[in-house]
Structures are given as structure tokens and as C-alpha cells.
Amino acid sequence: MNTDQSEEYPERSITSRLLEAILKNDREGSRVLAWICLGMTVGFFVVGLWPFNLFPKNNVAWLPDRNGLHFPGGETRSGYSAGGFAFTPKPLTAPRRGATEEGSLSLEMWVRPSLEPGNGRFRIVSFSSESRVEQLFVGQWRSHLLVRILQAGGSGRPAEREIGVDDVLKAGEPRFITITSDRNGTLFYLEGQPVKRCDNVSLVHWPGSIAGQHLMLGNSPEGASAWPGEIYGLAIYDQALSAQQVLESYRQWTASVRQARPGSEGIVALYDFSAKSGPWIQDASGSSNPLFIPTTLRFNRKALSGFRFAGSHVGDIFVNIFGFAPYGFCLALWLG
């Protein structure tokens, strides 16, 4: 017969004794639960506020060797970087010169992406209403060029339409992109040559105009879609350029280092980024629509505003389940 009582009745571990005390809700268990809840609360504040910079620096920078801006979205290893942006403090104005067209728009963008990000729709150019609700953006997903338009749905609720061109935004490769749109549809050009047509898809609701919208470069109004890359030139027109105008403008932009000024009728804004320093980017079209580079990042963030489920939200779901669920369980035991 084995007389070794320690083997027959082994001493219980500290964990089992604490668990028994917690379940009995005695004084020792309440003290342990209090410390657990306090530690988890402090941990949530640390993780939520890290890196304790409530107004991070806007890291948009002028390029040192040519006209243009560098946008650093997603280029660092840190997952806390909001990138940067430049925007028009006042809504765009469109002087009525010559034959402009209602419900029409043309965009010229000379860009060079730094990465091919795949965990979101990253904004190169974004247009939003006076209340900072995004209406239209041109962006990047992986190596694809995207255009998303907010439209009125059949039930009166906002609906979205997305079009684009595949495999045209390779990391490190400059591209000159022109997009023209009117009531009949939208045309995409690369380096002055047409590459895709989308019939019956207009970027601007007829008989509207891009005038009255706020322009933002490199991010969304909520600050959640920082684009990584460089912008060398941008022009906005409230008319649909013809194929010949598109080709001529491309040649003018790329003819020399100084950047050309196309000077077409219907031009709303033109940015050649020739200042190379300072917080203001002047509008070379004469329409008085300057861009501003703020020192710090402050975005128009609203709870559930324009929420769309994306693959990047899976991690947030797991954090909430495996973080807050145990916290709630411990808190309920303590208070019970």
C-alpha cells in the first residue's frame, strides 16, 4: 500500500486555487478579479492610444529633385501611420470660361506608386461634399486603378459604382493617367492613348459639376486610406476632353522638366507643384483653388460613417472577441 499522501492527494496549483476562490466570489477572489480587470483596462488604454500621439505629423513632403509631392502611406513597418494628405480648404470653384459641359469631368494625373497595397482602396484623388462625405475617388488596389462613384440608389439610399483598369499601377513606374467622363460614359487613357471605355457610367451626376466639392490628395476624409506614392502633376476640368486634347496635353506635361500648363477651356484646377516648398500648392489655372498641406493630421472621423467591410477588419474582429469578451467575463464575475 502506497503511504505517500503527496502522490495520492497532490497539492493543488496556485491557478486552481485562484479559480476556486474566484468562483466562490470570496474576498481573495474579488481582489484577484479587481486586479485582473484593472490590468486589462490599462492594457486597453495603452493599446488604443499607442503611440500616444493624438495629432500625428503630416508626412507629405516636397520632392527634392523634381516638381512633385511624396505621400508616405503604408511605407513604414509601423501599422499606426496615417500617412498624410493635402486638401483644398474651400470648395472648388469653376469659372465659366468658354464651352463647359454640365455633368462632365476630366482628370489628368501624373503619378508614381511606391507600393502595390492590397488591404484597402487607397486614395490618390478624392472629392467630398461640404460635409466631407466622399462622393468620388480615384485610387489604387494592388496594381489596379480604381474609380468609385457615390450614386443615388433606387430606394433613395446612396449606392456605389466602381470601375477601373487592371495592372496599370506598378510599384516604381510613373504613369500619366487621363480620365474623361460625360453623360455617355467614361474613358481611360494612359500616356495619351485610350485603353478602356465604360459606357453609361458618369463620374458626375447630370446636370451637376465638380464645382463645390472639396479636393483631397493622398487620403480619404476619414484618414483611413493613405496612398503611398508621388504625384508630379494634376489637372481637373469640368468638360470631357477629346482624344486629341488628351494627347496634346500629355505631350505638353511631359515635354520638359518645368511642367507644362495646358491652358484649356473648362479648366477648374491645375497643380504643377513647382513651388517645391511651403504649405501651399498654388493653382496654376487661375481659378484660385490652392491646396494646403497641414502640419498635423486631423480627419473627419464619424462612427460607422460610410462603413464597408474589408479583409483588414478581420483582425479587428478577433481583437474584440478575444480581448473584450474575457474582459467582460471577468468584470461580470467581479461585479456579481
C-alpha positions in Angstrom: 0.0 0.0 0.0 1.3 3.4 -1.0 1.6 5.7 2.0 2.9 8.7 0.1 0.0 11.1 0.6 1.5 13.7 -1.7 1.3 11.4 -4.7 -2.3 10.2 -3.8 -3.5 13.7 -3.0 -1.2 16.1 -4.9 -1.1 19.7 -3.8 -3.3 21.9 -5.9 -1.7 24.5 -8.1 -2.0 28.3 -7.5 -4.1 28.6 -10.6 -6.7 26.1 -9.4 -6.9 27.7 -6.0 -7.4 31.1 -7.5 -10.0 29.8 -9.9 -11.9 28.2 -6.9 -11.7 31.4 -5.0 -12.9 33.4 -7.9 -15.9 31.1 -8.5 -16.7 31.2 -4.8 -16.5 35.1 -5.1 -14.9 35.3 -1.7 -12.6 38.2 -0.6 -9.4 36.7 -2.1 -11.2 36.0 -5.4 -12.7 39.6 -5.6 -9.3 41.0 -5.0 -7.8 38.9 -7.8 -10.6 39.8 -10.2 -10.2 43.5 -9.4 -6.5 43.4 -10.3 -7.3 41.5 -13.5 -9.9 44.0 -14.6 -7.6 46.9 -13.7 -4.7 45.4 -15.7 -6.9 44.7 -18.7 -8.4 48.3 -18.6 -4.9 49.8 -18.5 -3.8 47.5 -21.3 -6.8 48.6 -23.5 -5.9 52.2 -23.0 -2.2 51.6 -23.8 -3.0 49.7 -27.0 -5.8 52.1 -28.0 -3.8 55.3 -27.6 -0.4 53.9 -28.7 1.9 55.6 -29.8 0.3 58.4 -27.6 0.4 60.9 -30.4 -3.1 62.4 -30.7 -2.2 64.7 -33.5 0.5 62.9 -35.6 2.7 64.8 -38.1 1.5 65.1 -41.7 4.4 63.4 -43.5 3.7 64.7 -47.0 6.9 66.1 -48.4 8.1 68.0 -51.4 10.4 66.1 -53.7 13.9 67.4 -53.6 14.9 66.6 -57.2 11.8 67.4 -59.2 8.4 69.0 -59.0 6.0 66.9 -57.0 4.9 65.6 -53.6 5.7 62.4 -51.8 2.9 60.6 -49.9 4.2 58.0 -47.4 1.1 55.9 -46.8 1.9 52.4 -45.7 5.7 52.7 -46.5 6.8 52.2 -42.9 6.6 49.0 -40.9 4.5 50.6 -38.2 0.8 49.8 -38.5 -0.1 53.1 -36.8 1.0 55.5 -39.6 -1.9 57.5 -41.1 0.3 58.8 -43.9 -0.6 62.3 -45.0 -2.7 64.5 -47.2 -3.1 67.8 -49.0 -6.5 69.4 -49.5 -8.5 72.5 -50.6 -9.7 74.4 -47.5 -12.5 75.8 -49.6 -14.8 74.1 -52.2 -13.6 74.1 -55.8 -14.7 77.0 -57.9 -15.1 76.6 -61.7 -15.0 79.9 -63.6 -17.3 79.6 -66.6 -14.9 80.2 -69.5 -15.9 79.0 -72.9 -17.9 75.8 -73.6 -18.1 73.9 -70.3 -20.4 70.9 -70.1 -22.8 70.0 -67.3 -22.3 66.5 -65.9 -18.8 66.3 -67.4 -15.3 65.9 -65.9 -11.8 65.2 -66.9 -8.8 64.4 -64.7 -5.1 64.3 -65.5 -2.8 62.7 -63.0 0.9 62.1 -63.3 1.7 59.7 -60.6 4.3 57.1 -59.4 3.1 54.5 -56.9 5.6 53.3 -54.3 3.8 50.1 -53.4 1.0 47.8 -54.6 -1.1 47.7 -51.4 -3.8 45.0 -51.2 -5.6 45.6 -48.0 -7.8 48.5 -49.0 -8.8 51.1 -51.6 -6.1 53.8 -51.3 -7.0 57.3 -52.4 -4.9 59.2 -54.9 -7.5 61.8 -55.5 -10.7 62.2 -53.5 -13.7 64.6 -53.9 -16.1 65.1 -51.0 -19.1 67.3 -50.2 -19.2 70.3 -48.0 -20.0 68.0 -45.1 -16.9 65.9 -46.0 -18.9 62.9 -47.3 -16.9 61.3 -50.1 -18.5 61.5 -53.5 -15.8 60.2 -55.8 -12.3 59.0 -55.6 -9.6 57.7 -57.9 -7.4 55.2 -56.1 -5.3 52.1 -56.1 -5.8 48.5 -55.1 -2.7 46.3 -55.7 -1.6 47.2 -59.2 -5.1 48.2 -60.3 -6.5 51.7 -60.9 -9.9 52.2 -59.3 -12.6 54.8 -59.6 -15.5 54.7 -57.2 -18.6 56.9 -57.6 -21.3 57.5 -55.0 -24.7 57.4 -56.8 -28.3 57.7 -55.7 -29.8 54.2 -55.4 -33.2 53.1 -56.5 -34.6 53.2 -52.9 -33.2 56.7 -52.4 -30.2 55.4 -50.4 -26.6 56.0 -51.6 -25.2 53.4 -53.9 -21.7 52.9 -55.2 -20.3 52.1 -58.6 -16.7 51.0 -59.1 -14.8 50.9 -62.4 -11.1 50.9 -63.3 -8.2 49.5 -65.3 -6.2 46.4 -64.2 -2.4 46.2 -63.8 -1.5 49.8 -64.7 -0.1 51.0 -61.3 3.1 49.0 -60.8 5.3 50.0 -57.9 8.1 52.4 -59.0 6.6 53.0 -62.5 5.4 56.6 -63.4 2.1 56.7 -65.3 0.3 59.6 -66.9 -3.4 58.9 -66.5 -6.3 60.8 -68.0 -10.0 60.1 -67.3 -12.7 61.8 -69.2 -16.4 61.5 -68.4 -19.8 62.8 -69.7 -23.4 61.6 -69.8 -22.5 58.9 -72.3 -19.8 57.2 -70.2 -16.2 57.3 -69.0 -12.9 56.9 -70.9 -9.5 55.9 -69.5 -6.2 57.0 -71.2 -2.6 56.0 -70.4 0.2 58.2 -71.8 -2.4 59.9 -74.1 -3.7 56.7 -75.6 -7.3 55.3 -74.9 -7.3 51.9 -73.0 -10.8 51.4 -71.7 -14.3 52.7 -72.1 -17.2 52.3 -69.6 -20.5 53.1 -71.3 -23.3 54.7 -69.3 -21.1 55.4 -66.2 -20.6 59.0 -65.5 -18.3 60.4 -62.7 -20.5 63.5 -62.2 -24.3 63.4 -61.8 -26.0 65.3 -64.6 -26.6 68.3 -64.5 -24.0 68.7 -61.7 -20.4 69.8 -61.7 -17.3 69.1 -59.8 -17.5 72.7 -58.5 -18.5 72.9 -54.9 -16.6 69.7 -53.9 -13.5 69.6 -51.7 -10.4 68.0 -53.2 -8.0 65.8 -51.2 -4.8 64.2 -52.3 -3.3 61.0 -50.8 -6.0 60.0 -48.4 -9.7 59.7 -47.6 -11.6 62.3 -45.5 -11.6 59.8 -42.6 -7.8 59.3 -42.9 -8.1 55.5 -43.3 -6.9 55.1 -46.9 -3.4 56.7 -47.1 -1.9 56.2 -50.6 1.9 55.5 -51.0 3.5 57.3 -53.9 4.4 60.5 -55.7 2.3 63.0 -57.6 4.0 65.1 -60.3 1.0 66.9 -61.8 -2.7 67.1 -61.5 -5.4 68.9 -63.6 -9.2 69.0 -63.3 -11.6 70.1 -66.0 -15.4 70.5 -66.0 -15.6 69.2 -69.5 -14.8 65.9 -71.3 -11.6 66.4 -73.2 -11.4 65.0 -76.7 -8.9 62.3 -77.7 -6.8 64.9 -79.5 -6.9 67.3 -76.4 -5.8 64.4 -74.2 -2.8 63.5 -76.4 -1.7 67.2 -76.8 -2.0 67.8 -73.0 0.1 64.7 -72.3 2.8 65.8 -74.6 2.8 69.3 -73.0 3.1 67.9 -69.5 5.9 65.6 -70.3 7.8 67.8 -72.8 10.1 69.4 -70.2 11.1 69.4 -66.6 9.4 72.7 -65.8 5.9 71.1 -66.3 3.5 72.5 -68.9 0.4 74.5 -68.3 -2.2 73.0 -70.8 -4.5 76.1 -70.6 -7.6 74.5 -71.9 -11.1 76.0 -71.7 -13.1 74.5 -68.8 -10.1 74.0 -66.5 -11.0 74.0 -62.8 -7.6 73.5 -61.2 -4.0 72.7 -62.3 -1.2 71.8 -60.0 2.3 71.5 -61.3 3.9 71.5 -57.8 6.6 74.0 -58.9 6.8 75.8 -55.6 8.9 72.9 -54.1 8.5 74.2 -50.6 5.9 75.6 -48.2 2.5 74.6 -47.0 0.6 75.9 -50.0 0.3 74.5 -53.5 -0.9 77.2 -55.9 -3.5 76.6 -58.6 -1.8 77.4 -61.9 -5.1 77.5 -63.8 -6.1 80.9 -62.3 -9.2 79.6 -60.7 -8.0 80.2 -57.2 -8.2 76.6 -55.9 -5.0 76.3 -53.8 -4.1 73.1 -52.0 -2.9 73.2 -48.4 -0.5 70.8 -46.5 -1.4 70.9 -42.8 1.3 70.4 -40.2 -0.6 67.7 -38.3 -3.2 65.1 -39.3 -6.8 65.8 -38.3 -9.5 63.9 -40.1 -13.3 63.9 -40.3 -13.9 60.6 -38.5 -17.5 59.7 -37.7 -18.7 56.4 -36.1 -19.9 54.0 -38.8 -19.6 56.7 -41.4 -19.5 55.1 -44.8 -18.6 51.7 -43.2 -17.7 48.9 -45.7 -16.5 45.5 -44.6 -13.0 44.7 -45.8 -10.4 42.0 -45.2 -8.5 44.3 -42.9 -11.4 44.2 -40.5 -10.9 40.5 -39.7 -8.1 41.3 -37.3 -10.2 43.9 -35.5 -13.0 41.3 -35.1 -10.5 38.8 -33.5 -9.2 41.6 -31.2 -12.7 42.4 -30.0 -13.7 38.8 -29.5 -10.5 37.6 -27.7 -9.9 40.9 -25.9 -13.2 42.3 -24.8 -15.0 39.0 -24.2 -12.7 37.8 -21.5 -12.7 41.3 -20.0 -16.4 41.4 -19.9 -16.5 37.9 -18.3 -14.1 38.9 -15.5 -15.9 42.2 -14.9 -19.2 40.4 -14.6 -17.8 37.9 -12.1 -16.3 40.7 -10.1 -19.4 42.8 -10.0 -21.6 39.8 -9.5 
